[in-house]
Structure formats: C-alpha cells, structure tokens
Amino acid sequence: MRIATLNKDKCQSKRCNQECISYCPRVRSGDETVVMGENGKPIISEELCVGCGICVHKCPFDAIRIINLAEELEGELVQQYGVNGFRLYRLPIPRPGEVVGMLGPNAIGKTTALKILSGQEIPNLGNLDATPTWEPVLEKYAGTELYNHLEKVANGKLTFSFKPQYVDMLPRVHSGKVRQLLEKVETVKDITAVAAELDLNPCIDRDIGQLSGGELQRVAIAATVLKDADIYFFDEPSSYLDIYQRLKIAKVVQSLAEEKSVMVIEHDLAVLDFLADTVHLMYGSEGSYGVLAQPRTVRNAINTYLDGFLKEENVRIRDRPIKFEARAPRKDWAAISLVSFGQLRKDFAKFTLTTEPGAIKAGEVVGIVGPNATGKTTFVKILADEIKPDAGEIDANVKVSYKPQYIEPSFGGTVNELFMTELGNRMTTGFFKSEISTPLNMAPLQNRELKSLSGGELQRVAIALALGREADIYLIDEPSAYLDSNQRMEAARTIRRVMEKSGRSGMIVDHDVYFIDMVSDSIMVFSGEPSVSGKGEGPLGMREGMNLFLRNVDITFRRDNDTNRPRINKKDSRLDREQKSSGEFYYTE
C-alpha cells in the first residue's frame, strides 16, 4: 500500500518551479499523476504514483513524502486530513483501573487519537467525500473491544477531562487568580486538598499571568483532576516539572486510575515507567502518518522503544538502539579550569541564592539538577553575564553561548534567515551540517517562518542556534522541554558529541534523568526551599552528585536487567531500602 502526503505548511509552490510536476516521469508520459489544485498546492494521485521518489528529492522545501506501508494497514485507517493529508491508523483502548500510556515521536497522531477517544473529533475512516458521522465508525468497530467505548462517546454517555499539551497558552485563554480558575471547575473534590497535593498553595492566590511554566503545568493538572469525569486524558503532564514534582503528579494520576480510566502521553521515560500500566508505542513519519502498535506492559514497551525494533510488527523505528551505562563516568576530569567561581550570592526581593565554590573544566559537560525555583536558571544567567552576583567573584574570560529556558519566537523571518543572521558563515560549515543540523533534523524547518513552529520545533532550533555559535562554554537551559523521547536522546547525543569534538564545555539544566545520564560528565546539585532560598553545590562526580541529588528528593533508581536504563524504585520497596542503607541511590556498581 502506497500513500503520498503533502505538508501544506512547508509547500511554497509560488517560490518554486513546481519540480514535483515537471520531474514526475508519469506526468512526462502524459498521465495526471501530479496536478496543481485550486488552492495552489499540488495533488498527488496515489493510484497513478509508481513510488519512484523523484518528487520527494526534487522538492526544494521537503514537503512531499511517498511511503510504502504494509497491506494489512489498509483496513486500519481511522482518520485522514484531506487529500495527501496526515493519516492515523488504529486507536488505543482506555481500560478502567489502568493508566494507559502512549509513547512515540511528535506529530504522528497521539493527540489526534485522544481527541477521537474523547469525542472532540469524529473519525472519517479515510472517507473525504462526506461529513463524518458515528454510524460508520460503530459499524467498523462492531464486535471489538473498542466498540463499547466509542458507542458511549457517540451517545454522550461518557464525560471527559483533558489536560492540554501546551500549558503556556493558559494565560491567553484564562485571566484572574488561580483559585478563581479552579473554582470554575464543576467538582465534588476538595480544591484545597488537591492544591496541597500538587504544591499549589504558594501560588493559589496569584494571577495566572504571573506563573512560571511549572506552576502553570500543576494548575492545568489540578483543573483536570478536579473535574468529575469518567475518563481522564493527560497530554505531556511532566513538562517544566522537576523530578520530585513529576513523581507527585504521577501518584495523583495513579490514584485517579483506581476508579476511572486514565490515558497519558509522556516523553519522560523514567516517569512513564513509574506511572503507566500498559503502553501503546506509535511509529510513523512526522506529519505524514502514524500507526498505533498493540499494547505492551510498560517495561516491555520502553525496552522495545529503546531497542528500536518492533518484533510483532516487524518494523524498525530507529537506526540503532539507545544504550545506558550502569557505571558512573570517571571521577576526576583531568583538564584545566575554564571557569572558576567562589562562594556566590544573589539576593532578590523574596529569594536568595548561594553557591559553594567550584570550577568547570575544559571539555567537561556539567548537568545541573535540583527542584524548581531553587536558583538553577539564576546561576546559569550569572555565568552568562545576564545577572550580576551580589557577592563572590567569577574567574572567566570566555565566550558564552546561552539558550534560555523559555523561548519566544521574536525573530520575524524563517529559520534559515535566523541562522544566517546569528551564525553567518558558521552555518555553512561541514561541522555544523553534520554534527548539529542533521542530527537535530533542521532541514525540514529551514524555510519555515519561526513564528509558525511548534514548541518542539522551536526547541530544536534554539539548541542548534546555541551549539552553532562560536563559544568556549555552552549554557543550555531545559533543552528537553517539548521534545519527544527520540528527539531528547538525539539532542543529548548531539550536545555530547559537539562538546567532545570541539573540546568545549557545557552546562545543561534539565529534569529528565535519562537526558542528564546521557549528556553529563559531572553534576551540579541545587537544593533549598523553592522560591525562598537555594543552594548550589559542585560540580561533583556523577556518582557523588546523583547520590546527593536523589538523597535530597528521597528517590532511588535501579537498573533494568536488559537495557541498563534507570528505573525508579517504589518508595519503601526492598531495593529502595537496600540502596538507601548503602548510600547508592543511582549507580549500584
């Protein structure tokens, strides 16, 4: 089965020579395999297309995909968005008493699947000629496990609560105090109790427009939890949260599943492993198609995802497996100090940051971990010379490249124009193309307007821009936010590789333990009372640093027997008690 898809956002037919038409061998022989539609975009006939792929390679904007799919998927089409539009194959199944997870790349239909299951969209089953109705959908799924759910959705017998992906949009649609927003939710639950459970009491009487990303995330989760519903959907609930907060919301979500059905899209593999009972893997091509695999137990699903090969489907989703090391990296970094700092202090109206003396070595990548609002971003801004410390000195004569935590697309042009403005000739070098642009998949974004990019696309551009600058030290704040699991691993590998090959140093702030594990040589640990005081220690060796950090948040990790990936131990389990008593919270060898 062959499908042809056109990304209408990328296609700019007025700026090209319509290569998709002029180079198509079937068009040149007289067939109308590719014609220009009324909207000025090409239409590709899948019946006439021979799959030569010439149009794919000739399109200057990388807007066309010609894909061969397994024949058995032909009857599994759930939703298609127009001629040559995105297609979704199969749907997940909510199960009462379980947390069902979904894991896969961005833009392959996870959110679309949740919208269909919650009745926000009626699937068209690939029929583009009629307005979608529930009758053919129920007929298609008659006799299947999914039928009962879809019948209740069609008849309005189920209620849903949906936490959206992009919580930073919340201030644009709601105004006023947090308490006022939560009181609007029709609930039988105690708002005060839920707010306390999610650590919202410090900000419950603040205006929504004044909240940080982590606070907005917890407000959105609280509003979702408070609603009395039959099924709860959580789209990326861990973004902007620190590891302690992620485990708290995981426990809140698990408590919901004791009586209701819960579905979660999550890219933090450690949190998904801790949170979900079963997981649907999704594979496909970004913006072209997405296929939902059969449910697996959470351990099997994540191990299969890391391996990159789905045996039951006979599909490879990654060129090579992702591997983790069970042992900590070497303790001593034998290199000169690039940056050294004394005991720093920075005072704000309601917050004070202090750091112990430390140094960053040439070629060293330092992971920065700790709870939110304990000064990690403030420290990075001090090193970037965006904030001056009130006490203490920094000994550094270095060029700094800084990627901030929150990214605003203020540049009024394309990604390519931004790179030309910021990087000049550096963007044309072989090193930038092979080590930064290609791994971060910048090619499809080059001709896109910056303001049209999604959160994940903006994040990749910001990382590429930061790494592309000439600098001695790269300060990168929360690079994993809005990236899917695969993109996170690729970004970590890219940062790691750029530092190694260029001999430069980096400081990476992130809450994804897998990301920190892959990218870091050493760890700087922040602790304290959030929004009141923070203390930074390090850089420390990975073993010492992770033990200090995890001791502070009272969490231990074990290693998976097959992949060596970190897995969170259940509190007070045998392994949890043994590791705490031995003082080994992370590396046990």
N, C-alpha and C positions, 0 to 999 in steps of 0.2 A: 504494500500500500504506500503510495507516494502522496505527500502533502506539500503544498507550496504556500509559504507565508510571506507577507509583506509588512514590515514595520513602518506604518504610515508616519510616525514621528521622525524617523530617520530619512525616509524618502523625500527628496527635494528635486522633483522632476523638472522644475524650471531652471535649476542650476546645473543640469547635466545634459548629455546628448542622447538621452534615452537609450543607453547602451543595452539595457535588458531586452529591448525590442530589436535594435539593429544587429546585435550579435547572435540572437537566437537562431540556430540552424533550421528549426521548423518554420519560423517566420520567413526566413530567406527562401524556403522551398515553397512558400505560398500559404501555409496554414496560419490561422489566427491564434497561435499559442499564447502570445502576449499582446494585449491591446491596451490602449490608453483609455481609462474610464472617464466618466463625466466629471469626476472630482479632480481630474488632473493627475491621478495615480494609476500606475499600471495594474492590469488584472491578468493573472496567470491561470491558464486553463490546466487543471491537474490531469484531465483526461488526455490532453494532447501532449503534455510535457513528457519528454523522454528521460529526464533526470541527468542531463549532461553536466549541469552545474556551471555552464559558461556565464549565465546571467549573474550567478552568485559572485563569481570572481570579478566580473566586469563592472558591477555596480559600484560607483565611487563612494557611496555612502553606507555600504554594508547593510542594506535594507532588506535583502532577499534571502530566504532560506528555502532550499529544496531538500526535503528529508524523506528517507525511506523508513517506514515503520512496519512492525510485524503485522501480518494479515489479521491475526486474531484480535487486534485492537479495533478493527473496522466497526464492529458492532458495539464497542465500548464508549463511543463518543458521547459526551454529556453536554458540552457547551462549545459553541463556535461563535466568535465575534466577527461576523461578516465574511465576505469572500476573501480568501487569502489571509484571514484573521487568526488570532490565537485560538487553540483548541485544548480542551481539557478532557482527559479520558479517565473514567471511573470516579467514584466518590468514596470517602471514608465513611465508617459506620459508628455513630455515637453509641456508647454502651453504658447503661445505668450502673452506677457503683464503680466506674473506672475513669481514670484520666487517660484519654486517648491523645497521643501526640502526633504531630506532623513535622517531618524533617526533610528539607530539600532546599535547592537554590532559590534565590529571589526570582520573581516574575515567571513562575511556572504554574501558577494557579492555586496555591494554598489558600489565599484569602478568598478567591472566587469560590472554592469548594465550601468554605464556611458560610459564605453568603447564600449559596444554594440550600445548604442544610438548614439555615435559619430563615428561609423563605424570603430573603431580601431580593433574590433573583429566581426566576423560573427558568430552568434549563431548556434550550431549544433543541437538544439532541441532534444538532447539525442541520436542522431544517431552517433555512434562512428565508423562506418564502411566506411564512405565516407567523402571526403573533404567538409567542409561546404560551401554552396553557398546561395545566397539570394533568389532564386526561392522558395524553400520550406518554407522559413520564411515568404515571402509575401503571399503565399498561406494560411498559417496558420492564419495570421492576417487579411486576406481579410474581409472587412466589419466592422472592428473595428476602434476605434479612433486612434490606434497606426499605422494603415496601411499607412496613408498618410506620416507620419514621416519616417517610415522605407523604403518606396518606394523612397523618396527623397535621403535618405542616400545611398541606393543601386545604384542609378543613378548618384551619385556625385553632387546632386543639392543643398546641404547644406554645409556651411562652419562652422567650429567649433573652439572654443578657449578653451583650457583645462589647468586649474591650478592644478598641481600635488600635491599629499599629502605631500611628504617628501621634503620640500624646502631646507633642509640642504644638499641635494645632488647637489644643483645648482652649487656650485663652482667646482664640479668634472666634469661637462659637459660644463661649460662656464668659460672663463677667460677674463680678461680685466676689464675696467671700467663699472660701472652701466649704464652710458649714452650710451656706445657703444652697450651694450646688448639691451637696449630699442630701439635704432635706427635701429636695425636689424629687428624689427617687422614691417611688412607691415601695415601701419595705415593711416587713414585720420584724426586722432585726434592729438591734440597738446600735445607733450611729456612733455613740460614744465608745462602745466596746470594739466595734470594727476599726474605728480611728486609732484606738490604743493598740490594737493588734498589729496595725500597719505603721505604727510610729508617726501618726499624722497630727497628734495633739499640739506639737510646737508650731504647726502652720495652719491649724484648722480655722483660725480667725484672721488669716491673711488673705489679701486679694489674690485671685488666681493668676493674674498677670505678673505677680512678683515671685512666683515659684520657680525653683530650679527644675531641670529635666527629671531628676529622681523623684522630687516631690510631686510633679505632675503625673508621673507614672503611678505612684502609690494612690493619688487621688482617683485616677481612672480605674485602678483595680478596686478601690473601695466602692466606687459608684457601681461597678459591675457586680461585686459581691453582694451589695445591699439589695439589689433588685430581686424580688421574689420571682424566680423563673424555673422552668423545667430543665433547660439546657444552658450551660454557660460556655461562652467562647472567649478565649484569651489569645490575642494576636501579639506575639513578642512581648510578654509581660516583664522580662528582666532587663530591658534596655535602660541604661542610666543608673541602675541599682548596683550597690556594692554586694559582695558575696553574702554578707550577713543578711541584708535585706532580701536578696534573692531566695535564700532558704526560708525566710519568714513568709514570703508570699507563696512559696511552694507548699508550705504547710497549710496556709489558708486555702489554697486551691484544692489540696488533697482532702481537707475537711469537707469541702463542698461536695466532692465526689462520693462521700459516704452515703448520700441520699439522692443526689442528682447526677446527670450526665455532664461531663466536662471534656472539652476539646481544647488543645493548646498547640499553637505554633511557636516553637522555640529554637533558637540557634546556639544557645549556650549548652554544649553537650553535657557538661557536668550537672547543670541544673535539670535538663531534660531527663537525664539518667535517674536523678533523685526524685523527680516529680511524676513521671508517667508510668503507666502500667503496660500499655502496648503502644507501638509507634508505627505509623504508615510512612515509609520512605517514598519520596517523589523524585522522579527524574524527568529529563526532557531538555528543551532548548529555550533559553531565556526569550520571552516574548513570542515564541513560536508554538510550543505545545508543552503539555505537562501530563505525565502518566502517574497514577497512584498505584503503588505496589501493595500486595496483600499485607495485612498487619503482622508484625513480629513482636515478640517480647522486647522490652526496651533494651536489654543488654545485647541481644542478638541484632537488633536494628542498628544500634550505634556501631557495633563492631563491623557489621556488613557495610555501613556507610563509610567507615574509615578505610576498610579494605578496598572499596571502590568497585566491587563486583557483586551483582545480584544473581545468585546461582539459579534460583527458581525462575527468574525472568530471562536468564542468560544475557544480561545487559551489563556492560562495563560503564560506570558513570565517572570514573577518574583514571587518568593515565597511570598513576602509581599510588600505592597505599600510603596513608599517613601513619607515621610511627612515633612512638614516645620512648624516652629513655627512663629506665627505672632508677638509675643512679643520678645523683646530683653532679653538675659540672665541677671542674676543678676548683679548689678553694681559692688559690692565690692567682691574681691576674698580674703577670709579670710584664708591666709596661709603665711608661712614665705617666705621671698625673697630668691630665689635660685641664681639669678644673678642680680646684680645691676650695672648700668653704669652711669657715669657722662656725661657731655657735650663732646661728641667725635667729632674729626675732622680727616679727611683723605684727603690728597692732592695728586692729580695725575697731570700729565702734563697739561691736559685740563679739569679736573673735580675736584670739591671739595664737599665732603660730610660732613655735620654736623648733629648731633642728639641731641635732648633735653634729659636731664637726665630721666632715667626710671628704672623699675625693672620687672623681670619675677618671678612670684610666683611658689612655688612647686605645681605641678599638674595642672598648667594652660597651655592652648593652645592658643598661640598668632597668629592670622592671620596677615600677612604683605601684605599691598596693596599699590598701587600707580603706576604712569606711568612708562614705561620702561626707563632705563638709568637715574634713579634718586637715585640710591645707595642701593636698596634693597639687591641685591646679595652681594655687598661690605660689608654692615653691617653684614650680616649673616657670611661672611668669617672672619670678625673681631672677632665675637663671637666664631667661630670655630678655632680661632688662626692660620688661614692661612694667614691673613694680620694683620700687627700691626698698630694701630692708631697713627697719628702724635701728637695728643693732647687728653687729657682725659684718664680716667682710668676705668677698668672693675673690679669689685669685684666679683670674681667667683673662686671657687675651685671645679670644676665639670668635670665629664667625658662627652664628646660631641660626638654625632653620627651625621655625616653630609652627606646629599645627595645633590650633586651638581646639578646645572641647566642643564648642558649638559652632557650626559652620553656617554662615549666611551667604547666599549666592548674590553678592552685591555687584559683581562684575557684569556689565551689560553686553556680553558677547558670547561667542562659542568657546568650548573647552580649548580648541586649538589656538584661538586668539589669546586666551588667558595664558596658556603655556608660552606663547611667543612673547607676550608682554613681560611675564615674570622670569622666564628661563632663557629667552633669547636662543642663541645657537646651541645651548646645552641640550635642548630637546631633540636636536637632530643627531646627537652623538650615538654611536653604536651601543655604548653602555646604557644610556637612558632607554633606548628602544628595547634592548634585550633583557635588561635586569629590572626595569621599573614598568615601562609602558605595557609590554607584552604580558608579564605575569598578572598585572592588575587589570588587564583587558581594557585598555584605553581606546583602542582603535574604533570600536563602535560608538564611542562618545565624542570623538574629535570634532565632528561638525554639528553637535547638538548645542543649543543655547543653554548656558549654565543654569538659567532660571527654570528650565523645563526638566531638570534632572530630579530623580527621586532621592530620598535620603541616603540609600546605599550607594548610588552612583556619585552623589556629591562627596561622600566619604572617600571613595576610591580616588576621585580627582584630587581631593585635599592631601591624601597620603602621597600620591605621585608627585604633586607640586612640592611638598615638603622635602621629599627624598631627592627631587631633581635639582634643588638649589645647591650652590657651592657653599659648603659649611664644614666646620670641624665637629660640631655636635648637633644632633637632631633631637628636638624635643617634641614628642608626639603624644597628644592627649586624647585618650579613649578612641583609638583607631578602629575598634571592633564594632562600635555602635552602628546599627542598621545594616551591617554586613551579614550575609548568610554564613552558615558554618563553613562551607567550602571556601568562600571569599576570605573568611577570617584566617583560615590555615594558610591560604596563599599570601595574604598580606603579611602574616607573621614570618613566613619563609622569605618574602621579598625584603622586609626590613632586616632580617638576619643576614641575608646574602649581601645586601648593599653595604652593611657595616663591615662584613668580613672582607669583601673585595676592595673596598675603598679605604679600609683602615680607619674609618671614622667611628665616633662614639654616638650612643643614643640613650635617651631616657624615655621610657614608654609607660604611660599611665593607662592601666586597664583593669577591668574587674573580671574578665574571662580567664579562669585559671589555666585552661588549655593554651590560650594565647600567650600568657606570661611564661608558661612552661616551655613553649617552643622558641620564644624570642630572646630570653634573658640569659645573661652570664651571672648576674648578681641581682640582689633585691634591696630596695629601699622601702622601709616599713613605716607607715603613718598610723598613729593611734590617737586617742583622746576622746573628748566629749564633743560630738558633732555640733557644729555651729557655735561652740563656746570656746574650745581650745583644741589645738592639735600639736602633735609632736612627731618629728621625723627622725628616724634612725637609719644609718647606713651610708653608703651601700655595704651590704653584708653578703657573704657567700649564699648560694641558693638554699642549701640545707638549713643554715642558721636563720636566714631571712624568712623562709617559708614556715619554719617552726615557730618563730616569733609571731608572725602574722596570724597563723592559724590558731596558736595558743590564745591570742587576743580575742578571736571570734569564736573560740571553743568548737572547732571543727577539725576532724581528721579525714585524711584520704587514704584509701588503699589502692593497689594497682590491679588492673584487670589481668587475669592469667594469660589471655591470648594476645592482647594488644599493648599491655603496659600503660594504658591510659589511666589517668586519675579518676577514681570513683569516690563519691562522698560516702563516708560511713554513717549509718544511722546512729543517732545520739544514744549513748549508753549500751551500744551493742558490744559483743565480745571484742571485736577488733578495735572499736573506738576506745574501750577501756585499756586494752593492752598497749596501744600506741601512745595514749596519753601518759600511762605509767612509765613507758620507756623514753618519753620525750621526743618521739619521732612522729610528727603529725603529717608528714608528706612523703619523704624518701625513707624507705624502710630497709634499704640495703647499703 
